[in-house]
Amino acid sequence: MVLTIDVGNTRIKAAVFEEDTTLERFIFDKKELVEKIKKILEKFPKCSDLVVASVGNVEKQAFLTFEKQLKVHFFTHDDVFPFLNKYATPKTLGIDRMILAAGATLKFPKQNRLVIDAGTCITYDFIDEKDNYLGGAISPGLRLRYEAMHNFTARLPLLTLEAPDSYIGNSTTQAMHSGVVNGFVYEIDGFIDDYRRDFSNFIIILTGGDADFLAKRLKNTIFANSNFLLESLNQTYQYKIDND
C-alpha cells in the first residue's frame, strides 16, 4: 500500500492506494499533519511507502518522523518523469504541476493533454501527443479573486464562492459573484478554445478543489476529477519504481 500526500498552499490532501485502487481519501490542515498520518497508518498498517509532493510550507522533518515505519519519498525535479520537460525554466516548474503532467501522460497516452488545476491558483499544463511538456499558464483562483477585490479596494466586501444568479449582477454582491465566477469560466473556455484551434486528438483534465463547481459551467467537454493529483502521485511513483 502507498500513502500519497499533496501539500498545497492551503490544505493537505492524502490518499491510500493498493496498486491503482483508492482505498480512502483525507483532507486536513497543516497543523494536523503528524497526528493525521499516525491515524492513517493505524488504520492502514500495511502501508509501505509514503510519497509526498509539496508546494506548501511544511518541514520535511514532519514526514521523516515516520521513516522507521515506511519508505518516505519526496518528489523533486531530479526524479524520473514520463515526459520531456521543455519548459524554458524547468527548475521553477512546480512539483505539483509536474505530477499532474506525469499523471496525464500515463493515463492518456498518445494524446494532446491539457491539465487544468483549479485551486488557490489555477494552472494550465500542456503535454503534447509526443510526451513533450510545453508549458501553460498560471492565474489567480476563485478565492484569490474574491480576496483581491476586498483587500485592494476600500468598500468591496469579502465574499465566499457562490454561483451568480445571472451574468448581469443587479447588486454589488451579485456583480462581484458574476465577475469572479463568469470571468473564471470565460477564461478557462477561452484557453481551451485556443488549444483546440491549434491541436487535435485532445483531452482536457479538470482537477483541484473547485473542479466540481466549475465542471458543469464550462461549455467544453472535459474529464473532471478533483482527486487527479493524488492518483497521479501514485501512478508517477509506480513509474519511478519501474524506471529507476
N, C-alpha and C positions, 0 to 999 in steps of 0.2 A: 504494500500500500504506500501511496505517496501523499503527503500533505503539502499542498501548494498554498503560498501566501502572496498576495498582491498588496503591497504597502503603497497606498495612494496619497494624494495631497490632503485628503480629509478623513478617510476611513481605511480600515484594513479589511480585506476580503480574503477568505480562506475556503478551501475545499479538500475533501479527502477522496482520492481516486483508487480504485482497484483496476489496474490496467486502464481501459478507456471509459470505465463506468464511474459516474459521480455518485458517491455514497451519501455525502451530506455537504452542505454549504453553510458558511458562517460569515457574519458581518459584525465588527466590533470597533471600539475606539482604540487609539494607540496606547492609551494608559492601561488598557486591559490586556495588552499583548501576552505577557508571560503567563498570567493566570488562565487566559483562554486557551493557549496552546497546551498547558497542563491538562485542562479538562478534555480537550480534543484527544490527546494521547491516552488519557484514561479510558475514553470511550472506544478508541481505535488503537489498542496496544500493538497491533501488527504493523503499524506504520514503520517503514524502514528508512524513508527519505523525507527530508524537509527541504522544499525548493522555494526560494524567495526571489521575487522581482520587486525592487523598491525604487520609487521616485520620491517618497516621503522622508521625513526626518526622523528615522528610527535607528538607534545604535545597533550595530551588528552583534554586539555582545549579548543583547537580549535574546537573539536566536541561538547564539553559541552556548547559552545555558543548557541547551538540550543536545549538545553534540556527543554526549556519552550514551544517549538513548538511541540516536539515529544519525544518519549521514546528513549533514547540512550543506546545501549548495546555494550560493548567491550567484545569480546570473550577472555576467559582465559583458563588456564589448569583446572580450577575448574568447568567449565561448564559440562553439561551432553552431552556425545557423544555416538553415536550408535555402538561403537566398544570397545573392551577391549584392553587397551594400554599395550603392553608387551615390550615396549622399555626399555632398561636397565637404561636409564636416562630420565624418562618420562617428567620431568620438563624442560628439554633442547630441547624437540621436538618443532619445530616452529609451531606457531598457524596456519600459512598458510598450513603447511603440515597436521595438524590435521583436518582442514576444508576440504581439498581435500580428505582425507581418509574418513571422515564422508559422504561427497557427494557421493563417490564411493560406500560406504556401503549401503546408502539409495537408490541410483539409480539402482544398480546392485546387488540385494540380492542373497545370497546363491551361490556366485561365488568367485573364487580367483581373486583378482583385483590388478593390478599394475598401479599406477598413476605416470606418468612422466610429470614433470612440467619444461618446458624449458624456463627459464627466465634468470635473472642475473647469478644465479647458476642453474644447472639442478639437480632436486631432484627426487629420485625414492622412492615410498612408497608402501609397500605391505600389503594388508589386506586379510587374508585367508577366505575360504568359511564359516568358523565358526565365522567370525567377530572378529578375533584376529588381531590387528595391530602388525606386527613383526619387522618392520624397513625398511631399504632400503639403499640408498647411496646418496651422495652429491658430485658434481664435478663442475668445472667452466663452465659457459655457453659460448655461442659463442662470445659475446662481450668481456668477460674477457680473452678469449684465444687470441684474437687479441691484446688486451691491454697488456697482459703479454709478448708476443713476442716483442712488441715495447718497453715497459718500462724496460725490463731486458736484452736487447741486445743493442749493440752500433749502429747498422746500419739498422735494420729491420724497415720498415715504419709502421705507424699506418693505418690500412686498415679498411674499413667498410664491412659488410657482403655482399658477392657476391658468387653466385654459380660458382664453378670451371668449366673450360672448359673440363678438363679431370682429372683422378686421377694422371696422370703424369704431374706435373707442369713444363712447359717449360720456366718459368721465375721465379724470386724471388717472385713476386706478385702472380703468379698462383700457385707456390709451397706452399705459405702461405695459400691461399684460399683452396687448396686441403687438406693441413694438418688439418686446422681448421674444415672445413665442413665435409670432408670424415671421419676424425678421430672421429668427433662427432657422425656421423651416425653409424660408426662401433661400437662405444662404446654402443650406445643405442641398436642396434641389438644384440650385444653380451650379454648384460644384459638380454634382452628379451629371447634369446635362453636358457640362464641358468635357468630362471624361468620356461619356457615351459618344460624343461627337468625334472624338479622336481615337477611341479604342473599341474593338468589337470583342465578342466572346468574353463577356464581362459579368462579374458578380460583385454585389455590394454587401458588405457585412456591417451591420449597425450594432454597437455594443455600448457598455457603460451604464452608469446609474440612471440616465434619462432616456435610455433606448426604448423602453416600453411606452413611455409617454409620447415619444416622437414618431414611433413606427407607423401608427395609424394616421398620422397627419401628413406624411410625405407622399408625394404623387408618384414617386418611383418605386418599383418593386425591389424589395431588399430582403436579405436574410438577417432577421433580428435575433440577437442572443445576448442578453445582458451579462452572461457569465462567460463570454468567449475568451476573455483574458486568462481566467483560471484554467479553462480547458486547454488553451494554447500553451500555458506554462507546463502542464502535464505532458502534452504532445511534444513540446520542444525539449523537455528533459529526456523523454524516451529517445528522441532523435539524437541528442547529445551522447547518451549512453551507447547507442548503436554505432556512432561515428567517431568516438574518441579513440 
